[in-house]
Amino acid sequence: MLNIFRPFFYANILFLALFIAGCSGTPTRHLVSDVAMIKAGETTREEVLELMGDPDSKRMVSPGIEEWVYYEESRTLLQDTPFVGGSFDPDGYHMVVVTLSGDTVTLCRYSGYEADEFDWQDDYSWQETEKK
């Protein structure tokens, strides 16, 4: 009787192992929630690095003033598909620009764009006028 259930047991163990392995991956940044923790005039350079990690790009605006840019694409489920995921465009993006003067944050800006954000423009019925 036990021999009948043994293949199902091993199949379930294999499924569980693959499921758990599929959940592991690269850590994800959540720019929207992370940027809420940054306060201009209070947060230091070290705190920004601790909260958000290394920036995607840096640039010197002027002597003593530096901008750090954090960029993240909104990935679709199809983009995570092996082999063909690179063929699909992202749904949008999120970007944070942190301006530092010395070791203190002076400005922190968030911007985001979703692919369907301007779909309302396709509905021109509200712009039509009657001709007399």
C-alpha positions in Angstrom: 0.0 0.0 0.0 2.8 2.4 0.8 4.5 1.7 -2.5 1.5 3.2 -4.3 1.8 6.6 -2.6 5.6 6.8 -2.8 5.8 8.3 -6.4 3.2 11.0 -5.3 5.2 11.7 -2.2 8.4 12.3 -4.2 6.6 14.3 -6.8 5.2 16.6 -4.1 8.6 17.0 -2.5 10.0 17.9 -6.0 7.2 20.4 -6.6 7.7 22.0 -3.2 11.4 22.3 -3.7 10.9 23.9 -7.1 8.2 26.2 -5.8 10.5 27.4 -2.9 13.4 27.9 -5.4 11.2 29.9 -7.7 10.4 32.3 -4.9 14.0 33.2 -4.3 15.7 35.7 -6.5 17.1 39.1 -6.5 15.9 41.5 -3.8 13.3 44.0 -5.1 13.5 47.7 -4.4 10.2 49.4 -3.6 11.0 53.0 -4.5 7.6 54.4 -3.6 7.8 53.2 0.0 11.5 53.8 0.4 11.4 57.4 -0.8 8.8 58.2 1.9 11.4 57.6 4.6 13.8 60.3 3.2 13.3 63.7 4.7 15.0 66.8 3.1 17.3 68.5 5.5 17.4 65.6 7.9 18.4 62.4 6.1 22.1 61.8 5.6 24.0 60.2 2.7 24.7 57.1 4.7 21.0 56.8 5.6 20.0 57.0 1.9 22.5 54.3 1.1 21.1 52.2 3.9 17.5 52.7 2.9 17.8 52.5 -0.9 21.1 50.9 -1.7 23.6 52.1 -4.3 22.1 54.5 -6.8 21.7 53.5 -10.5 23.5 56.7 -11.5 25.2 59.7 -9.9 26.1 63.1 -11.2 27.7 66.2 -9.9 25.4 69.2 -10.4 27.9 71.7 -9.0 30.7 71.7 -6.5 29.4 70.1 -3.3 25.9 69.2 -4.9 25.3 65.7 -6.1 22.3 63.9 -7.6 21.6 60.2 -7.2 19.1 58.6 -9.4 17.2 55.4 -8.6 15.3 53.8 -11.5 13.0 50.8 -11.6 10.9 49.4 -14.4 7.4 48.0 -13.7 7.8 44.5 -15.1 5.0 42.5 -16.5 4.5 38.8 -15.9 5.5 38.1 -19.5 8.8 39.9 -19.0 9.7 37.3 -16.4 9.1 34.4 -18.8 12.4 32.6 -19.6 13.9 33.0 -23.1 11.1 35.3 -24.5 10.7 37.8 -21.6 13.1 40.3 -23.2 10.7 40.7 -26.1 8.1 42.5 -24.0 8.1 46.1 -23.0 7.8 47.2 -19.3 4.4 48.5 -18.0 6.1 51.7 -16.8 8.8 53.0 -14.6 9.4 54.6 -11.2 12.3 57.1 -10.6 13.7 58.9 -7.6 16.2 61.7 -7.8 17.9 62.5 -4.5 19.9 65.8 -4.3 22.7 65.9 -1.8 24.5 69.0 -0.5 27.5 67.7 1.4 26.3 64.8 3.4 22.7 65.9 3.7 19.6 65.4 1.4 18.3 68.8 0.2 15.7 67.5 -2.2 14.0 64.2 -3.0 11.7 63.9 -6.1 9.7 60.8 -7.1 8.2 60.4 -10.6 6.4 57.5 -12.1 4.7 56.5 -15.3 2.4 53.6 -16.1 1.8 52.4 -19.7 -2.0 52.9 -19.5 -1.8 56.3 -17.8 -2.8 58.2 -20.9 -5.4 55.8 -22.3 -8.1 58.3 -21.5 -6.9 60.4 -24.4 -8.2 57.8 -26.8 -11.8 58.6 -25.8 -12.5 61.8 -27.8 -16.3 61.6 -27.4 -16.1 64.4 -24.8 -14.4 66.7 -27.4 -16.9 66.2 -30.2 -19.2 69.2 -31.0 -22.3 69.3 -33.1 -22.1 71.0 -36.5 -25.0 73.3 -37.3 
